[in-house]
Amino acid sequence: MARALMSALFLCCVAPLQAAEPLDAFPAEVDGKRRHVIELPKVVDESRFMVELVPGKSSVADCNLRSFRAPLQRQVLPGWGYPYFVLADLKPTQGPRKVCAPGSESRRFIRVRGDGLILPYTSSQPLVVYLPEDVQLKYRVWRADKNLSDARSQ
């Protein structure tokens, strides 16, 4: 009876703490930036997959604002060794300004472009990204074909 009670106590109390521990190690905010988490499912060959992060803002913009720029920096959680990513503050991309049609302003998702937004696929731990307060995080999973093609030597 005591053994069954101890097993039940372990399953109820200790096991959930161990499962949540990696995510609980990450603070809810870093430098005023909010935590976003992506948990990827296990796949057979993770080396064939990549994750593209697509951060952005939903805002009213005219035809001149096509995207924002911000680099993504990889950091490591001190004492744990877990990687996490921090997106710098957004800056509108600069390009030639054109005259927009009257009433062309609309509310749309304006994505962030920058370095480091394509990451290796890993299901063994959550992908943790810190973004400025008004930025959303979307993502896309890319899969490589199993077939390899031969290059010609010239």
C-alpha positions as CSV (number, residue, x, y, z in Angstrom):
1,M,0.0,0.0,0.0
2,A,2.8,2.4,0.9
3,R,4.6,1.6,-2.4
4,A,1.4,2.4,-4.4
5,L,0.9,5.6,-2.5
6,M,4.5,6.7,-3.2
7,S,4.1,5.8,-6.9
8,A,0.9,7.8,-7.2
9,L,2.5,10.7,-5.3
10,F,5.5,10.6,-7.7
11,L,3.2,10.6,-10.8
12,C,1.1,13.4,-9.5
13,C,3.7,15.8,-8.1
14,V,7.2,15.1,-9.4
15,A,6.6,13.9,-13.0
16,P,4.8,17.1,-14.0
17,L,7.5,19.3,-12.5
18,Q,10.1,17.4,-14.5
19,A,8.2,17.8,-17.8
20,A,7.6,21.5,-17.3
21,E,11.1,22.3,-16.0
22,P,12.8,23.3,-19.3
23,L,10.2,25.9,-20.0
24,D,10.0,27.1,-16.4
25,A,13.7,27.9,-16.6
26,F,13.0,30.7,-19.0
27,P,11.8,34.0,-17.6
28,A,8.5,35.4,-18.9
29,E,10.2,38.6,-20.1
30,V,13.8,39.5,-21.1
31,D,14.6,43.2,-21.4
32,G,10.9,44.1,-21.7
33,K,10.3,41.5,-24.4
34,R,7.6,38.9,-24.1
35,R,8.3,35.1,-24.3
36,H,6.8,33.1,-27.2
37,V,7.1,29.3,-27.3
38,I,7.0,26.8,-30.2
39,E,6.8,23.1,-29.4
40,L,7.5,21.0,-32.4
41,P,6.3,17.4,-32.8
42,K,8.8,14.6,-33.2
43,V,9.6,13.6,-36.7
44,V,11.7,10.7,-38.1
45,D,14.6,12.6,-39.5
46,E,14.9,16.1,-38.0
47,S,17.9,16.9,-40.1
48,R,15.6,17.2,-43.1
49,F,13.5,20.0,-41.5
50,M,14.0,23.7,-40.7
51,V,11.9,26.2,-38.9
52,E,11.3,29.6,-40.4
53,L,10.3,32.2,-37.8
54,V,8.0,34.9,-39.2
55,P,7.6,37.7,-36.6
56,G,5.5,40.7,-37.6
57,K,3.0,43.3,-36.6
58,S,-0.6,43.7,-37.6
59,S,-1.0,47.4,-38.3
60,V,-2.4,50.0,-40.6
61,A,0.1,50.8,-43.3
62,D,0.3,52.4,-46.8
63,C,1.9,51.0,-49.8
64,N,5.4,52.2,-48.7
65,L,5.7,50.0,-45.6
66,R,6.4,46.4,-46.9
67,S,8.4,45.0,-44.0
68,F,10.4,45.7,-40.9
69,R,14.1,44.8,-40.2
70,A,15.4,43.3,-37.0
71,P,18.1,40.7,-36.4
72,L,17.4,37.6,-34.3
73,Q,20.1,37.0,-31.7
74,R,20.8,33.5,-30.2
75,Q,21.6,33.5,-26.5
76,V,22.1,30.8,-23.9
77,L,20.2,30.6,-20.6
78,P,22.9,30.9,-17.8
79,G,23.2,27.8,-15.7
80,W,21.0,25.7,-17.9
81,G,22.7,25.9,-21.3
82,Y,19.3,26.1,-23.1
83,P,19.3,28.3,-26.2
84,Y,16.7,31.1,-26.7
85,F,16.3,33.9,-29.2
86,V,15.8,37.6,-28.8
87,L,14.5,39.8,-31.6
88,A,15.9,43.3,-31.7
89,D,13.6,46.3,-31.9
90,L,11.8,46.7,-35.3
91,K,12.9,49.3,-37.8
92,P,10.9,50.0,-41.0
93,T,12.7,49.1,-44.1
94,Q,13.9,52.0,-46.2
95,G,13.3,52.1,-49.9
96,P,12.2,54.5,-52.6
97,R,9.0,56.3,-51.5
98,K,6.2,56.2,-54.0
99,V,2.9,57.9,-54.1
100,C,0.2,55.6,-52.8
101,A,-3.3,55.5,-54.2
102,P,-5.9,57.4,-52.0
103,G,-7.4,55.1,-49.5
104,S,-4.8,52.4,-50.0
105,E,-4.0,52.2,-46.3
106,S,-5.1,48.9,-44.8
107,R,-4.6,46.8,-41.8
108,R,-2.3,43.9,-42.6
109,F,0.4,41.6,-41.1
110,I,3.7,43.2,-41.9
111,R,6.5,40.7,-41.4
112,V,10.0,41.2,-40.0
113,R,13.0,40.4,-42.2
114,G,16.4,39.9,-40.8
115,D,19.3,37.6,-40.1
116,G,18.9,34.3,-38.2
117,L,15.2,33.7,-38.8
118,I,15.7,30.1,-40.2
119,L,16.6,27.6,-37.5
120,P,17.3,23.9,-37.2
121,Y,14.3,21.8,-36.3
122,T,14.4,20.3,-32.8
123,S,11.6,18.6,-31.0
124,S,13.7,17.7,-27.9
125,Q,13.0,21.1,-26.3
126,P,10.8,24.1,-26.9
127,L,11.9,26.9,-29.2
128,V,11.8,30.1,-27.0
129,V,11.7,33.5,-28.7
130,Y,11.5,36.9,-27.0
131,L,9.7,39.6,-29.0
132,P,8.8,43.3,-28.4
133,E,5.4,43.7,-26.8
134,D,3.4,44.4,-30.0
135,V,5.0,41.8,-32.2
136,Q,3.4,38.5,-33.1
137,L,5.2,35.3,-33.9
138,K,4.2,32.9,-36.7
139,Y,6.3,30.1,-38.1
140,R,6.6,27.7,-41.0
141,V,8.2,24.3,-41.1
142,W,10.4,23.5,-44.2
143,R,11.1,20.0,-45.3
144,A,13.9,18.8,-47.6
145,D,13.2,16.2,-50.3
146,K,14.8,12.8,-49.7
147,N,16.1,12.6,-53.2
148,L,19.5,14.2,-53.9
149,S,20.4,15.4,-57.4
150,D,23.9,15.2,-58.9
151,A,25.7,18.3,-60.0
152,R,27.5,18.4,-63.3
153,S,31.2,19.2,-63.4
154,Q,32.1,21.6,-66.1
